[in-house]
Structures are given as structure tokens and as C-alpha cells.
Amino acid sequence: MAASDSGSEDPHPIAGIDRLIHEPARLMIMAHLYVVESADFLFLMRQTGLTAGNLSSHTSKLEAAGYIEVVKEFVDRKPHTMLRLTDAGRGAFREYREGMMKVLL
């Protein structure tokens, strides 16, 4: 049904974009995690160019939303943090991509 027919849909596709993912730093994190099974914190720092504090802050928001899972463990007595998309996060990112395609077309 067209937006003008229902009256309940947003007038422009950008209105439905997930704002949590749309923030540039979180978009980079989600995009990197979308193409791998999991990634460690240092890998994401290098790939995104974010500082440890910024990356931690943004991953906390994504974790709170249920988009990523953060697993902290020790390897040879050193802390090691692994991150991966949850099924919900993978679905949200897929929807975000589809929504952005509508916006850009």
C-alpha cells in the first residue's frame, strides 16, 4: 500500500532509519561485524580508527540495544574482548541497509 493510501507510513524512507545504527561510529562497528563471525576489540579499534574509550562507549550502546554480544575473557592472563552481532543485530543491520537503499534510490 502506498504511503498516501494508508496515512500511517512515514512520508520519506529516511524517517524509518534506525538512528542507533545510523551514527557513523556505530555504523562502522556494525558494518565490520556484519561481514565476520566475531572480532576482537583491538581489531575493531584498528579498523574503525576509534579510540578505546569511543569504541567502548559505542559498543555499550549497541549491546544495550541487543545488537551485539560482548564476551570478555582472559587469554594468557590478559583481558581479551570479543564482539559479535546477535541475530537481532544482524536483522537490524539488514533492515538498515534496505532502508538506506530506498533513501538513495
LUMGUSE-394681 format. One record per atom (N, C-alpha, C): residue number from 1; x, y, z. Coordinates in nm, 4 decimals, decimal comma, m for minus. Example, Ala and Ser with C-alpha at 12.3 -4.5 7.8 and 13.67 -1.06 7.14 Angstrom:
<recs>
> i / x / y / z
> 1 / 1,3190 / m0,5690 / 0,7800
> 1 / 1,2300 / m0,4500 / 0,7800
> 1 / 1,3200 / m0,3300 / 0,7800
> 2 / 1,2850 / m0,2250 / 0,7080
> 2 / 1,3670 / m0,1060 / 0,7140
> 2 / 1,2900 / 0,0030 / 0,7870
</recs>
This chain:
<recs>
> i / x / y / z
> 1 / 0,0841 / m0,1173 / 0,0000
> 1 / 0,0000 / 0,0000 / 0,0000
> 1 / 0,0891 / 0,1242 / 0,0000
> 2 / 0,0572 / 0,2208 / m0,0780
> 2 / 0,1370 / 0,3431 / m0,0870
> 2 / 0,1184 / 0,4266 / 0,0383
> 3 / 0,2187 / 0,5064 / 0,0697
> 3 / 0,2150 / 0,5901 / 0,1898
> 3 / 0,0948 / 0,6824 / 0,1893
> 4 / 0,0589 / 0,7353 / 0,0730
> 4 / m0,0538 / 0,8280 / 0,0657
> 4 / m0,1861 / 0,7558 / 0,0868
> 5 / m0,1915 / 0,6235 / 0,0607
> 5 / m0,3140 / 0,5471 / 0,0787
> 5 / m0,3423 / 0,5178 / 0,2254
> 6 / m0,2395 / 0,4896 / 0,3040
> 6 / m0,2611 / 0,4472 / 0,4420
> 6 / m0,2625 / 0,5640 / 0,5397
> 7 / m0,1847 / 0,6661 / 0,5116
> 7 / m0,1771 / 0,7801 / 0,6019
> 7 / m0,0945 / 0,7535 / 0,7263
> 8 / m0,0494 / 0,6275 / 0,7486
> 8 / 0,0243 / 0,5958 / 0,8696
> 8 / 0,1736 / 0,5779 / 0,8466
> 9 / 0,2163 / 0,5653 / 0,7228
> 9 / 0,3582 / 0,5451 / 0,6948
> 9 / 0,4307 / 0,6785 / 0,6896
> 10 / 0,5614 / 0,6749 / 0,7171
> 10 / 0,6415 / 0,7957 / 0,7137
> 10 / 0,6457 / 0,8504 / 0,5715
> 11 / 0,6471 / 0,9818 / 0,5570
> 11 / 0,6436 / 1,0428 / 0,4239
> 11 / 0,7717 / 1,0196 / 0,3430
> 12 / 0,8818 / 0,9917 / 0,4091
> 12 / 1,0080 / 0,9703 / 0,3391
> 12 / 1,0798 / 0,8525 / 0,4035
> 13 / 1,1445 / 0,7669 / 0,3231
> 13 / 1,2107 / 0,6479 / 0,3785
> 13 / 1,3146 / 0,6782 / 0,4867
> 14 / 1,3764 / 0,7952 / 0,4841
> 14 / 1,4797 / 0,8270 / 0,5840
> 14 / 1,4199 / 0,8341 / 0,7249
> 15 / 1,2925 / 0,8629 / 0,7341
> 15 / 1,2275 / 0,8741 / 0,8652
> 15 / 1,2268 / 0,7416 / 0,9407
> 16 / 1,2322 / 0,6294 / 0,8691
> 16 / 1,2296 / 0,4992 / 0,9333
> 16 / 1,3662 / 0,4399 / 0,9614
> 17 / 1,4733 / 0,5118 / 0,9314
> 17 / 1,6092 / 0,4600 / 0,9503
> 17 / 1,6401 / 0,4469 / 1,0996
> 18 / 1,7036 / 0,3379 / 1,1357
> 18 / 1,7436 / 0,3117 / 1,2748
> 18 / 1,8534 / 0,4115 / 1,3132
> 19 / 1,8183 / 0,5075 / 1,3977
> 19 / 1,9120 / 0,6137 / 1,4348
> 19 / 2,0292 / 0,5625 / 1,5189
> 20 / 2,0082 / 0,4545 / 1,5903
> 20 / 2,1171 / 0,3969 / 1,6695
> 20 / 2,2284 / 0,3482 / 1,5773
> 21 / 2,1905 / 0,2828 / 1,4685
> 21 / 2,2899 / 0,2331 / 1,3724
> 21 / 2,3434 / 0,3462 / 1,2857
> 22 / 2,2608 / 0,4442 / 1,2558
> 22 / 2,2966 / 0,5494 / 1,1599
> 22 / 2,4127 / 0,6376 / 1,2063
> 23 / 2,4385 / 0,6448 / 1,3355
> 23 / 2,5514 / 0,7248 / 1,3865
> 23 / 2,6794 / 0,6669 / 1,3265
> 24 / 2,7663 / 0,7503 / 1,2669
> 24 / 2,8814 / 0,6997 / 1,1899
> 24 / 2,9699 / 0,5970 / 1,2602
> 25 / 3,0044 / 0,6188 / 1,3858
> 25 / 3,0922 / 0,5235 / 1,4552
> 25 / 3,0222 / 0,3889 / 1,4723
> 26 / 2,8948 / 0,3920 / 1,5108
> 26 / 2,8218 / 0,2659 / 1,5286
> 26 / 2,7957 / 0,1982 / 1,3955
> 27 / 2,7762 / 0,2755 / 1,2907
> 27 / 2,7601 / 0,2179 / 1,1574
> 27 / 2,8867 / 0,1435 / 1,1158
> 28 / 3,0032 / 0,2016 / 1,1430
> 28 / 3,1293 / 0,1330 / 1,1117
> 28 / 3,1422 / 0,0032 / 1,1899
> 29 / 3,1090 / 0,0063 / 1,3175
> 29 / 3,1181 / m0,1131 / 1,4010
> 29 / 3,0255 / m0,2214 / 1,3472
> 30 / 2,9011 / m0,1844 / 1,3217
> 30 / 2,8031 / m0,2811 / 1,2711
> 30 / 2,8456 / m0,3373 / 1,1355
> 31 / 2,8954 / m0,2523 / 1,0474
> 31 / 2,9370 / m0,2977 / 0,9144
> 31 / 3,0527 / m0,3962 / 0,9241
> 32 / 3,1483 / m0,3690 / 1,0102
> 32 / 3,2618 / m0,4613 / 1,0268
> 32 / 3,2160 / m0,5936 / 1,0857
> 33 / 3,1274 / m0,5891 / 1,1836
> 33 / 3,0816 / m0,7128 / 1,2464
> 33 / 2,9868 / m0,7918 / 1,1563
> 34 / 2,9223 / m0,7240 / 1,0633
> 34 / 2,8276 / m0,7908 / 0,9738
> 34 / 2,8977 / m0,8917 / 0,8826
> 35 / 3,0212 / m0,8648 / 0,8476
> 35 / 3,0921 / m0,9497 / 0,7499
> 35 / 3,1838 / m1,0539 / 0,8139
> 36 / 3,1869 / m1,0599 / 0,9469
> 36 / 3,2686 / m1,1595 / 1,0162
> 36 / 3,1820 / m1,2305 / 1,1211
> 37 / 3,2291 / m1,3447 / 1,1649
> 37 / 3,1571 / m1,4161 / 1,2710
> 37 / 3,1722 / m1,3421 / 1,4037
> 38 / 3,2947 / m1,2970 / 1,4315
> 38 / 3,3220 / m1,2181 / 1,5512
> 38 / 3,4536 / m1,1443 / 1,5286
> 39 / 3,4788 / m1,0455 / 1,6135
> 39 / 3,6030 / m0,9680 / 1,6023
> 39 / 3,6454 / m0,9255 / 1,7412
> 40 / 3,7764 / m0,9136 / 1,7602
> 40 / 3,8197 / m0,8674 / 1,8917
> 40 / 3,8267 / m0,7146 / 1,8942
> 41 / 3,8282 / m0,6627 / 2,0156
> 41 / 3,8221 / m0,5194 / 2,0404
> 41 / 3,9349 / m0,4450 / 1,9687
> 42 / 4,0577 / m0,4965 / 1,9768
> 42 / 4,1713 / m0,4281 / 1,9144
> 42 / 4,1589 / m0,4251 / 1,7623
> 43 / 4,1084 / m0,5329 / 1,7033
> 43 / 4,0850 / m0,5353 / 1,5588
> 43 / 3,9872 / m0,4241 / 1,5206
> 44 / 3,8765 / m0,4135 / 1,5949
> 44 / 3,7781 / m0,3085 / 1,5645
> 44 / 3,8357 / m0,1690 / 1,5855
> 45 / 3,9196 / m0,1525 / 1,6866
> 45 / 3,9845 / m0,0220 / 1,7065
> 45 / 4,0670 / 0,0151 / 1,5836
> 46 / 4,1460 / m0,0798 / 1,5353
> 46 / 4,2311 / m0,0522 / 1,4179
> 46 / 4,1469 / m0,0280 / 1,2931
> 47 / 4,0437 / m0,1063 / 1,2743
> 47 / 3,9624 / m0,0943 / 1,1533
> 47 / 3,8791 / 0,0338 / 1,1493
> 48 / 3,8296 / 0,0761 / 1,2649
> 48 / 3,7425 / 0,1933 / 1,2690
> 48 / 3,8169 / 0,3236 / 1,2953
> 49 / 3,9378 / 0,3143 / 1,3534
> 49 / 4,0112 / 0,4348 / 1,3887
> 49 / 3,9599 / 0,5016 / 1,5153
> 50 / 3,8715 / 0,4339 / 1,5886
> 50 / 3,8171 / 0,4889 / 1,7127
> 50 / 3,9147 / 0,4660 / 1,8276
> 51 / 3,9095 / 0,5537 / 1,9257
> 51 / 3,9883 / 0,5318 / 2,0460
> 51 / 3,9217 / 0,4217 / 2,1282
> 52 / 3,9935 / 0,3688 / 2,2248
> 52 / 3,9374 / 0,2640 / 2,3103
> 52 / 3,8121 / 0,3139 / 2,3825
> 53 / 3,8172 / 0,4375 / 2,4319
> 53 / 3,7020 / 0,4933 / 2,5028
> 53 / 3,5806 / 0,5106 / 2,4133
> 54 / 3,6027 / 0,5634 / 2,2919
> 54 / 3,4913 / 0,5802 / 2,1985
> 54 / 3,4331 / 0,4467 / 2,1574
> 55 / 3,5198 / 0,3516 / 2,1246
> 55 / 3,4723 / 0,2203 / 2,0837
> 55 / 3,3931 / 0,1554 / 2,1968
> 56 / 3,4431 / 0,1651 / 2,3174
> 56 / 3,3743 / 0,1076 / 2,4326
> 56 / 3,2368 / 0,1711 / 2,4521
> 57 / 3,2298 / 0,3018 / 2,4410
> 57 / 3,1036 / 0,3734 / 2,4575
> 57 / 3,0010 / 0,3300 / 2,3523
> 58 / 3,0435 / 0,3237 / 2,2277
> 58 / 2,9511 / 0,2869 / 2,1206
> 58 / 2,9115 / 0,1398 / 2,1272
> 59 / 3,0052 / 0,0524 / 2,1630
> 59 / 2,9691 / m0,0887 / 2,1740
> 59 / 2,8738 / m0,1110 / 2,2915
> 60 / 2,8868 / m0,0319 / 2,3971
> 60 / 2,7939 / m0,0427 / 2,5099
> 60 / 2,6516 / m0,0099 / 2,4667
> 61 / 2,6361 / 0,0920 / 2,3844
> 61 / 2,5029 / 0,1297 / 2,3348
> 61 / 2,4459 / 0,0204 / 2,2451
> 62 / 2,5292 / m0,0361 / 2,1589
> 62 / 2,4830 / m0,1438 / 2,0710
> 62 / 2,4494 / m0,2694 / 2,1509
> 63 / 2,5268 / m0,2960 / 2,2557
> 63 / 2,4999 / m0,4114 / 2,3413
> 63 / 2,3684 / m0,3913 / 2,4172
> 64 / 2,3457 / m0,2714 / 2,4697
> 64 / 2,2224 / m0,2419 / 2,5434
> 64 / 2,0989 / m0,2585 / 2,4543
> 65 / 2,1154 / m0,2302 / 2,3245
> 65 / 2,0052 / m0,2449 / 2,2295
> 65 / 1,9852 / m0,3902 / 2,1873
> 66 / 2,0781 / m0,4777 / 2,2265
> 66 / 2,0681 / m0,6182 / 2,1887
> 66 / 2,1234 / m0,6476 / 2,0507
> 67 / 2,1984 / m0,5525 / 1,9939
> 67 / 2,2530 / m0,5692 / 1,8590
> 67 / 2,3849 / m0,6450 / 1,8569
> 68 / 2,4633 / m0,6331 / 1,9634
> 68 / 2,5904 / m0,7057 / 1,9675
> 68 / 2,6031 / m0,7785 / 2,1007
> 69 / 2,6856 / m0,8813 / 2,0991
> 69 / 2,7208 / m0,9544 / 2,2201
> 69 / 2,8681 / m0,9285 / 2,2466
> 70 / 2,8998 / m0,8969 / 2,3716
> 70 / 3,0375 / m0,8701 / 2,4121
> 70 / 3,0793 / m0,9817 / 2,5080
> 71 / 3,1877 / m1,0518 / 2,4737
> 71 / 3,2383 / m1,1599 / 2,5577
> 71 / 3,3776 / m1,1213 / 2,6060
> 72 / 3,3907 / m1,1086 / 2,7378
> 72 / 3,5202 / m1,0722 / 2,7973
> 72 / 3,5789 / m1,1962 / 2,8627
> 73 / 3,7053 / m1,2209 / 2,8326
> 73 / 3,7743 / m1,3368 / 2,8888
> 73 / 3,9211 / m1,3010 / 2,9085
> 74 / 3,9948 / m1,3931 / 2,9631
> 74 / 4,1384 / m1,3740 / 2,9795
> 74 / 4,2117 / m1,4758 / 2,8931
> 75 / 4,3123 / m1,4283 / 2,8201
> 75 / 4,3991 / m1,5144 / 2,7404
> 75 / 4,5405 / m1,4888 / 2,7895
> 76 / 4,6034 / m1,5920 / 2,8413
> 76 / 4,7374 / m1,5771 / 2,8998
> 76 / 4,7417 / m1,4633 / 3,0013
> 77 / 4,6419 / m1,4596 / 3,0865
> 77 / 4,6301 / m1,3607 / 3,1945
> 77 / 4,6080 / m1,2177 / 3,1465
> 78 / 4,5782 / m1,2008 / 3,0195
> 78 / 4,5497 / m1,0674 / 2,9660
> 78 / 4,4022 / m1,0607 / 2,9267
> 79 / 4,3369 / m0,9478 / 2,9536
> 79 / 4,1964 / m0,9362 / 2,9140
> 79 / 4,1824 / m0,9388 / 2,7618
> 80 / 4,0785 / m1,0060 / 2,7165
> 80 / 4,0521 / m1,0180 / 2,5731
> 80 / 3,9018 / m1,0019 / 2,5531
> 81 / 3,8614 / m0,9084 / 2,4696
> 81 / 3,7202 / m0,8806 / 2,4457
> 81 / 3,6842 / m0,9145 / 2,3023
> 82 / 3,5844 / m1,0001 / 2,2869
> 82 / 3,5337 / m1,0386 / 2,1552
> 82 / 3,3930 / m0,9824 / 2,1388
> 83 / 3,3623 / m0,9392 / 2,0165
> 83 / 3,2308 / m0,8845 / 1,9867
> 83 / 3,1729 / m0,9567 / 1,8655
> 84 / 3,0418 / m0,9737 / 1,8668
> 84 / 2,9742 / m1,0328 / 1,7519
> 84 / 2,8327 / m0,9779 / 1,7447
> 85 / 2,7790 / m0,9783 / 1,6237
> 85 / 2,6402 / m0,9375 / 1,6076
> 85 / 2,5491 / m1,0471 / 1,6602
> 86 / 2,4423 / m1,0077 / 1,7256
> 86 / 2,3381 / m1,1026 / 1,7634
> 86 / 2,2483 / m1,1218 / 1,6408
> 87 / 2,1577 / m1,2165 / 1,6481
> 87 / 2,0621 / m1,2336 / 1,5388
> 87 / 1,9798 / m1,1060 / 1,5203
> 88 / 1,9417 / m1,0444 / 1,6313
> 88 / 1,8658 / m0,9183 / 1,6246
> 88 / 1,9490 / m0,8085 / 1,5587
> 89 / 2,0783 / m0,8024 / 1,5922
> 89 / 2,1665 / m0,7024 / 1,5331
> 89 / 2,1865 / m0,7249 / 1,3842
> 90 / 2,2008 / m0,8511 / 1,3463
> 90 / 2,2173 / m0,8846 / 1,2050
> 90 / 2,0917 / m0,8439 / 1,1277
> 91 / 1,9758 / m0,8719 / 1,1855
> 91 / 1,8492 / m0,8334 / 1,1214
> 91 / 1,8325 / m0,6827 / 1,1146
> 92 / 1,8683 / m0,6134 / 1,2227
> 92 / 1,8568 / m0,4669 / 1,2252
> 92 / 1,9486 / m0,4042 / 1,1209
> 93 / 2,0699 / m0,4591 / 1,1070
> 93 / 2,1619 / m0,4036 / 1,0083
> 93 / 2,1113 / m0,4298 / 0,8661
> 94 / 2,0543 / m0,5476 / 0,8439
> 94 / 1,9978 / m0,5801 / 0,7122
> 94 / 1,8846 / m0,4818 / 0,6789
> 95 / 1,7971 / m0,4563 / 0,7768
> 95 / 1,6877 / m0,3613 / 0,7562
> 95 / 1,7411 / m0,2204 / 0,7321
> 96 / 1,8464 / m0,1833 / 0,8046
> 96 / 1,9079 / m0,0520 / 0,7862
> 96 / 1,9587 / m0,0384 / 0,6425
> 97 / 2,0291 / m0,1400 / 0,5947
> 97 / 2,0818 / m0,1374 / 0,4568
> 97 / 1,9680 / m0,1244 / 0,3555
> 98 / 1,8639 / m0,2039 / 0,3745
> 98 / 1,7495 / m0,1976 / 0,2823
> 98 / 1,6836 / m0,0600 / 0,2857
> 99 / 1,6704 / m0,0032 / 0,4060
> 99 / 1,6121 / 0,1305 / 0,4191
> 99 / 1,6964 / 0,2366 / 0,3516
> 100 / 1,8290 / 0,2266 / 0,3663
> 100 / 1,9161 / 0,3239 / 0,3031
> 100 / 1,9126 / 0,3105 / 0,1503
> 101 / 1,8954 / 0,1910 / 0,1008
> 101 / 1,8827 / 0,1730 / m0,0447
> 101 / 1,7593 / 0,2470 / m0,0956
> 102 / 1,6503 / 0,2412 / m0,0210
> 102 / 1,5278 / 0,3139 / m0,0592
> 102 / 1,5512 / 0,4644 / m0,0559
> 103 / 1,6269 / 0,5106 / 0,0422
> 103 / 1,6554 / 0,6536 / 0,0553
> 103 / 1,7400 / 0,7009 / m0,0632
> 104 / 1,8370 / 0,6197 / m0,1018
> 104 / 1,9328 / 0,6604 / m0,2045
> 104 / 1,8824 / 0,6412 / m0,3472
> 105 / 1,7743 / 0,5693 / m0,3635
> 105 / 1,7220 / 0,5486 / m0,4993
> 105 / 1,6222 / 0,6517 / m0,5391
</recs>
